[in-house]
Amino acid sequence: MSTKSGLSSSTEQLIPIVSLSISGNFTTPPIAVTKHSAVYKVYSQIHRRPVAVKIINKNAIPPNDAEKFLPRELDITLKVRHPHLSRCLCIMQPVPSKIAIISDFYERGTLLDLILKEKRLKEHPLAITLFRQLIEGVHYLHERKIAHRDVKLENILVDGNGDIKLTDFGFARHIERRERSRSFCGTKPYISSQISRLRPYDAFAADYFACGVVLYTMVVGKWPEYSIHSPVSLFPDDLPTVACRRLIMSLLEENELCRAGYDECVNSEWMGAHPHWVFANHAFFYEQVQEPPFEFASDESTSRTTSTKAFKLGAGESSMALDKHLFELKFAAKQLEKSAQRCEKEEKVEKDKLTAAIKKGNKEVAQVHAENAIRKKNEAVNYIKMAARIDAVAARVQTAATQKRVTTSMSGVVKAMESAMKSMNLEKVQQLMDRFERDFEDLDVTTKTMEKTMDGTTVLNAPKSQVDALIAEAADKAGIELNQELPGNVPTSVPASSQSVSEDTDLTSRLAALRNM
């Protein structure tokens, strides 16, 4: 959903969302207009902040396109949940000819607005950060077999924090990995040659071609004027960097089978500035939770009934809050696990340096590398332990979210049981009871898993005996005999563990006491 800030002044008066009349007109001009839709900046009394309202005129869409593309757009818009995709708050159809999509409002406009203002974006850190956010959003869609098919600067919004949100799912669709798309949609110059030649194409690869055009425009400041037969003329002489050029050319590859995708982007030399960027992949971001339908706020001056037919809010406010906390916890755990993997790699590097130092007979350097290797090993273990603790907390949050959903459905279960008893349908009663017991059995399993994760921790250090043993092992693998003892009084960089063991024992006893309460 495009929200071009240049079309509206900072002093414009926001209209309350309760005065929305889909069949009429707003008193303020739209902030974006297409052939069949208009976007308005509206103040929501429910959310107490401005929101974007996209009003789609079904009568302005060809019947075949309305039947083919519109249901896809509404379904995908409502379901997707990701930090770098625009968030839909509600979809409504108050009258048959109009559909309103209410979503978050992003005050900094589009990425195109930003590039026009800055002329071009610096590669580090701005361009690389924004491009990473873009491909994370695209990858989220592709993992769920959704192709966007209209990635462009105008469909990338910028929020108040400077982060981007991919929006406008008008051409998006569910598609299998090996299926070829035959709807030739998109916007020049973002479309690949297969689309321009009206040939069946890989929709996922086409999205990454468009991402390559976006990246080029960010770092060069103009549209790419290129020929597949003369790619050298694609770039100016002075920019961008060689690593960035390689990535752009791999994204603009003519052959779909050889074109770069998510893994190639993340592992590229240019993206090395963000090697530990991790996004958790959780089902609750995509599931549509059945909650009461979204309703506009009402006031005394504007009292009217609003039809809430068609679509419902993706999740209740409280459920979304729990889900958000759960995502943040598991996101932190993933980061810790990634840090542990990094420490393991650094430990291996230190061991290799240790072996090289022993071969050269440099005993003092060998001592230092041995200590560093053990320290990295301890860091990896500590990261893993902390990730396990966070997972335990996340399990408890998951339990709370499950309990809330069970509590919400209790009234419906009780009513169904009463109805079943009145009709003497004992089989239905048994089914409801079995379902009720299964829910609580799932809670018991989750609680036991959390308790196992929280039981007991250990803290490792690097005593001299381990250092000497590691040096001896490295020397033995290298086939070197140690004729001299290494200096024994070199202070280790790993702190003593007695105080940590005491604190850990105290924490374990406190947790045990809490479980027995």
N, C-alpha and C positions, 0 to 999 in steps of 0.2 A: 504494500500500500504506500504510494508515494506521498510524501509530505514536504513539498518544496517550500522552504521558509521564505523564499523571495516573493511569494505571492500574497503574503499577509504581513501587515505591519505589527510591530510590537505593542502598539496601543489599541489593537482591535478589541472590541468588547466580546467576551465569550458568552454565548447563550447557554442557559441551563439545559441540561439534557432532557429535562421533563417537558420542555416546550417543543421537543422534536415532533414535527409533523411530516411524516414520510410523503404524504400525498401533496404537500405544499412546498414552500421554499424557505430556506434559512434567511435570516436577516443579514448575515455576513457572507462575503464572497467565499467560494471554496478555495482551498489551498492547493488543490490539484484537480484536473479535469481530463477525462478521456472521452471517447465516443459514446460509451455506454455507462459511465460512472462518474461520480464526483466525491471528493474527500473534503470533509469539514472538520475544523477544530472546534470541539464542543466541551463545555465544562460538565463533568459528571458529579452529581451530588452524592452518589453512592461511594465513589472512589476519592472524592474531594480533590480532584486534579483534572487537568485537561485530558481528553481522550480524542482519538481520531475516529470519525464515523465515515465509512465508505458506503455510499448509497448506489446500488446497482439498479439500473433501469432495464428490466427484462425485455420490455417492448423494443428497446434499441438494439438488442442482440438478435442476429439471425436465428430462427427457430432451431436449426440443426446444431449451431454452436451452443445455444443455450442448453439444449438437451445433452450435449456431449461434454462441454467444458465446465459449465457452472456447477453441477453437482460435485465434480472433482475438486474444484476450488474450495467450495464450502466445507466439504468433508476434511480435506487436508488442512485448511486454515484452522479449523476448530481443534484438530487433534495434536498437531505438532507442538512440542515443548522443548526449547533449547535456548541457552543463553544468547545465541547469535541468530535466532529467528524471531521475527516480530510476534508478539504475544496477542492472541485474540481473546478478548474478554467475553464476547457474546455475539451470536448471529441471530437475527430476528427477521420475520417476514410479516410486518403489520398489515400490508395489503398485497394482493396477488402479484401486482406488477413491480413491486419494489422489495429489495432485500437490503438490510442494513448490517454491516460488519463493524462492530465496535472493538477497537484495539488500543493498545498503549500509544500515546503520542510521543514522538521523538523530536525534540525541539531544534536540533541542529540541522535538520533537513536531510538531504541525500549526500552520498559520497561524491556525486558529480558536483554539488554545490561546494563541497570542501576543496576539490581539485581546482575548480574555477577560481576559488578564493586564494589558494596557496600556489597556483600555477602548476606545481608538481610536488609530490610528497617525498620527503627524505626517506631513503631506503631503511636506515636504522635510526631510531627504532620504529618510526610511525608506519611506514609502508609494510614492513615485515609483520608487524603486530596485526594490522588490519587485514592483511591477506591471510594470515593464519586463522583469524576469527572467521573469515569468509569460508575457507575450505573446511573448517570444523562444522559449520552449519550445513554446507553441501554434503559432507560426509555423513552427518546425522541423517539426512534425508535418504541418501543412497543406501545406508545400512538397513533402512526400512522399505527398500525397493520403491522409492519415490524419486522421480526425476523432476527437477524444477523447470527446465527448458526455457527460462527467460531470465538468466542471470545477467544483470547489467548494472551500470552505475546508478541509474535512476531507481532501481529496485533495492538498493542498499541504503538503509537509513542509518543515521548517526545519533546516538542518544546523548544525554547530558554529560556522561562520563567519557565521551569520545569513543565508545565501543560501537560496532556496527551490528545491524540487524537485517538479515535478508528477508524480503517481504514479497508480496504479490504472487500468489500461487494460481493465477488465472490459467496458465498453461501446464501446471504440474499434473502428474498422473502417476498411478501405481503401474509398475512395469517390471517384468522379470529380467534377470541379468542378461540372458541370451536373446531376449526378444528385441526385434528391430522396430523402431518407431516409424510410422508413416504419416504422422501429422507434422507438416513442415512449418513449424512455428518458431518464434524468436524474433530478435531485432538485429538488423545490421548495425555495426560490423561484428556483432558477437556470435553470429551463426557460423558453423563450420562449412567446409566446401560440400560435404554430403547433403546438407540441408539446402544450400543455394542451388545445387544441381537436381534437387527433388529426388534424391535417392534414399532408400531406407537407411536409417542411421542408428548408431548406438547412443541412446539418450543420455546415459551417464557420461560417456566420453565427450558428448557435446557440451555438457555442463562445465567440464574442465577446460574445454577450448574457450568458452566464454570467460572463465576465471583467468585464463592467460591474457585475454584482451583487457580485462579489468586491471590486472597487474601491470601490463604494459602502460596503460593510460595513467596509472598512479605514479609510476616512477619516471615516465617520459613527459607527461603533461599534454599529450595529444593522441588522437586515434592512430592506430597502426596502419601505415600505408605500405603493404608488403605484397610480395609475389612469392608463391611457393617455389618458383624457379630461381629466385634471387634473394634468399633470406638474409644475406649480408647487408643489404640496403634497408633492412627493417629498422635498425637502430641508428641514432645520431653517433657522432664520433666520440663524444665525451661521456655519455651515460647510456644505460646504467652500468653497474659493475659487471665483470665477466661472469661471476657466479649467478647473478640475477638474469643475465642474458641467456645462460644455459637453461635455466628453469623456464623462462618464457618460451624459448624455442621448443622445449620438450612438451609444453602445454599446447602450442600451436602446431604440433606435428600433424601433417596431412593424414597419415595412416592412423586410423582409430586404434588398431591393435598395439601400436608403438607409442601412442600418446600418453603422457604422464597422468597419473591419478593421485589419489590421496597419499599413498605410501611414498611415491616418488617425490612428492612435494615436501613431505615431512622429513624425509631422509636426505634431501638435497643439501648441497654445501651452503646455499644462501639461507636456508631455514635453520641453519645450525645455531643461530642466536637464541632460539627457543627450543632447546632439545628436550626439555622436561615438561612440555605442555601436554597435560593429560585431561581428557574428558571422560567421566564415567558414563556408562551406557545402561540406563535403567528403564525398565518397561513402563514405570508409572508416568514417565514424561510423554508417553504416546497413548496411553490408555484413556478412554473417555469415561470418566466417572459419572455415574448417573446421579445427579443431584437435582434439587428443585430448579426450575428454569429461572434464568436471570430476569429481573424486572427493573424497570426504570423507577427512580424515586418519584414520589408524588408529593405535591404541596397543595395548600389550600386554594391558591390562586389558579392552579391548573389542575383540575380534577377531571381525569378521563381514564378510560380503560384502554389498555394496550394489549394487543394480541401477542402471546408468546408462543405461537405455533412454530413448528419447524425445528429449531435447534436449541440446545441447552448449553449452559456454561460447562466448560471442560471439567471443573472440579470446584468444590465448595471452598470458601476462603480459608477455613480452619484446616481442611484436608490439604490444601495447597501449601499452607504454612508448614505443616509437618513434612510434607514431601520435599519442600525446599530445604529444610534442615537436614533431612535424610540425605539429600543429594550432596549438600556441602560436606557432611561427615564422610561419605564414601568417596567424594572427590579428594578430601584431605588424605584418606587412607591410600588412595591410588598414588598420590604424589609421594607419600612416604615409601611405598613399595618401589616406585621408580628411583627414589634416592638410594634405596638399599641396593638396587641393581647397579647403580652408578658406583657405589662404594666397592662392590664386588669386582667391578672392572678395574678400579683404581688399585685395589689390593693385588690383582694379578700383575698390573704394571709395576708396582713396588717390588713384587717378588722377582720379576724379570730383571729389574735394576739391581736387586740384591745379588742375583746370580752373576751379573756382569761385574759387580764390584768385587766379588770373591775371586773371579777369574783374574782380575787385575791385581789382586793382593791388597786392595784398599780396605783395610779392616774397619776404619772409622766410618767410612761411607756405607759399608755393609751393615754396620750397627744401626745407622740412621734409617736405612731402607727397611730393615727388619722391624724396627719399631713402628714405622709408618704402615707397613703391611698389616701388622696386628691391630693397629689403631683403626684402619679402614675396615678390618673384619669386625671389630667391636661396633663401629658405627653402623654397619649393615645390620648386625643383630639388633641393635637398639632401635633402628628405624622399623624393622619388622615387628618388634615387640610393641612399639607405639602404634603401628598400623593395626595390630591385633586388638589393642585396647579401643581404638576408635571404632573398629568394626563391632566390638561388643556394645559400645554406646549406640551405634547405628542400629544394632539388632533390637535394643530396647526402644528406640524411637519407632522402629518398624512395628514393634508390638503395640505401642501406643496408638499408632495409626490404624492398625488392624482392629484394636479394641473399639476405637471410635466408630469405625464402619459397622462393627457388629452391634454396637449400642444404637446407632442410627436405624439399623434394620430391625431392632427388637420389637418395636411397636407393630411393624408389618407382620413379623413372625407371629406375635401374639394374636393379632386380628385373624390371621389365616388359621391359626389353631382353633380359635373360638368358632370360626365358621365351619371348620372341619368337624368339630365336636357336635355342633348343632345338626349337621347333616349325617352324623354318625359314620363319617369316612375315616375309619381307623387306619387305613393304609396311608392316607395323606398325613395323618398325625405322626405316624412312624417315620415317614420320609422327612418331615420337618425336624423331628427330634434328632434323627441321624445327622442331618445337615448342621444342626446346632452343636452337636457334640464334636463333629469334625472341625468346626471353627476353633473350639477351645483346645482340641488336641493339637492343632497347628500352633496355637499360642504356647502350649506347654513345650513343644519341640523348640520353638524360638527361644524361650526362656532358658532351657537347658543348654542350648548352644551358646548363649551369652555367658552363662555361668562357667562353662568349660573354658571359654576364651579368657575370662577374667581371673581364673585360678592360677596363682603363682607366677612369679617373674624371676628372672636371674639377671645379674649384671656382671659382665665380663670385664676383666682388666688385662693388662699385658705384663705379667711378672717376668723377671729376668730369665727364668727357666724356659718359658715359652719362646722368648727371643733367641736364646741359645739353641733351642731345639729346631726352630725354623731355619736358622743359619746353617746348622749341621745338615738339615734335610736338603736345603738348596745346594750346599756344597757336594753332598752325596750324589744328587741328581746330575750335577755338572761334572762329576768325576774328579773333584779337587780335594786334596787332603789339607786339613787345617793344621799348620805347624805351630801356630801361635794362638793363644787365647785372645779373644777380642776384649777390648777394654770393658771392665765390669762396672765402672763407676759412672758411666754415661747416664745422665738422668733420663728416665723414660717420659714420653709425652702423654702417657695415659695415666690419669689420676687413680689413686688408691680407691678400692671399692668397699672398704669396710663400712663407711658411712652410708653408701648407697644400699648395701645389703640390709643394714639396720632399718633404713627408711622403707625399703621394699617389704621387709617382714612386717613392719607396723602397718603398711597399707593393706597387706594381705589379711591381717587379723581384723582390720576395720571393715573390709569388704565381707569377711565371713560373718562378722557380727551383724552387718546390715541384712545379710541373707537370712539370718536366723530370727530377725525381728518379726 
